[in-house]
Amino acid sequence: MGERFIIPDVASRPLEVDPRRMRVASPAPVVETPSFKDVLADTVGEVQRLQTEADTSIRKLVAGEITDVTEAMVAVEKADVSFQTMMAVRNKMVAAYEEIMRMQV
């Protein structure tokens, strides 16, 4: 027969453990997350798409293809908000980089 170990529990009662019956938990499945570079590239691409969409809406408005000014204004505001958000993130990244560069090694 195999070895048996006696492990005292909190109440000091002996507990028999059979090592042959113990199981090792399977590792958690590896979920591949996108890299920071990929996320940043996707975000910049989305901002560019919104800028292009806003430009197209303005051109259509000027050409008379769109009669509803609000449609063009919404596209312009979306592009503006996304650009300002991207610039805020950029400024935070630059500030973090500068802070790291000031650290003493």
C-alpha positions in Angstrom: 0.0 0.0 0.0 1.1 3.6 -0.5 2.2 6.1 2.0 -0.3 7.9 4.0 0.2 11.3 5.7 -1.6 12.6 8.7 -2.2 16.3 8.6 -3.7 18.0 11.7 -6.6 20.3 10.9 -7.7 23.4 12.7 -9.6 21.4 15.4 -6.5 19.2 15.9 -8.2 16.1 14.7 -6.0 14.0 12.5 -6.9 13.9 8.9 -5.7 11.1 6.6 -4.6 12.1 3.2 -3.8 9.6 0.4 -1.3 11.2 -2.0 -2.5 8.9 -4.8 -6.0 10.4 -4.6 -4.8 14.0 -4.7 -5.2 15.9 -7.9 -3.3 18.8 -9.3 -5.6 21.6 -10.5 -5.4 22.1 -14.2 -4.0 25.4 -15.2 -6.4 28.1 -16.2 -6.8 28.4 -19.9 -4.5 30.9 -21.5 -6.5 33.7 -23.0 -4.5 35.7 -25.5 -5.0 39.4 -24.9 -4.0 42.0 -27.5 -0.7 43.8 -26.8 -0.6 47.5 -25.9 0.8 48.2 -29.3 -2.2 46.5 -31.0 -4.7 48.3 -28.8 -3.0 51.7 -29.5 -2.9 51.0 -33.2 -6.6 50.0 -33.2 -7.5 53.2 -31.3 -5.6 55.4 -33.6 -7.2 53.7 -36.6 -10.7 54.3 -35.1 -9.9 58.0 -34.5 -8.8 58.2 -38.1 -12.0 56.5 -39.3 -14.1 59.0 -37.4 -12.1 61.9 -38.8 -12.6 60.6 -42.3 -16.3 60.1 -41.6 -16.6 63.7 -40.4 -14.8 65.0 -43.5 -17.1 63.0 -45.7 -20.2 64.3 -43.9 -19.0 67.9 -44.3 -18.3 67.4 -48.0 -21.8 66.0 -48.5 -23.3 68.9 -46.6 -21.5 71.4 -48.7 -22.4 69.6 -51.9 -26.1 69.5 -50.9 -26.3 65.7 -50.6 -27.2 66.0 -46.9 -29.9 68.4 -45.9 -29.8 67.6 -42.2 -27.0 69.7 -40.6 -27.3 67.7 -37.3 -26.0 64.5 -39.1 -22.8 66.4 -40.1 -22.5 68.0 -36.6 -22.8 64.7 -34.8 -20.0 63.2 -37.0 -17.8 66.2 -36.4 -18.4 66.1 -32.6 -17.7 62.3 -32.5 -14.4 62.9 -34.3 -13.5 65.8 -32.0 -14.2 63.9 -28.8 -12.3 60.8 -30.0 -9.3 63.0 -31.0 -9.3 64.9 -27.7 -9.5 61.6 -25.8 -6.6 60.3 -27.8 -4.5 63.4 -27.1 -5.3 63.2 -23.4 -4.0 59.5 -23.4 -1.0 60.6 -25.4 -0.2 63.4 -22.9 -0.5 60.9 -20.0 1.8 58.5 -21.7 4.4 61.2 -22.4 4.2 62.3 -18.8 4.6 58.7 -17.5 7.6 58.3 -19.9 9.2 61.5 -18.6 8.6 60.4 -15.0 10.3 57.1 -15.7 13.3 58.9 -17.3 13.7 61.0 -14.2 13.9 58.0 -11.9 17.3 57.3 -10.3 18.6 53.8 -11.0 
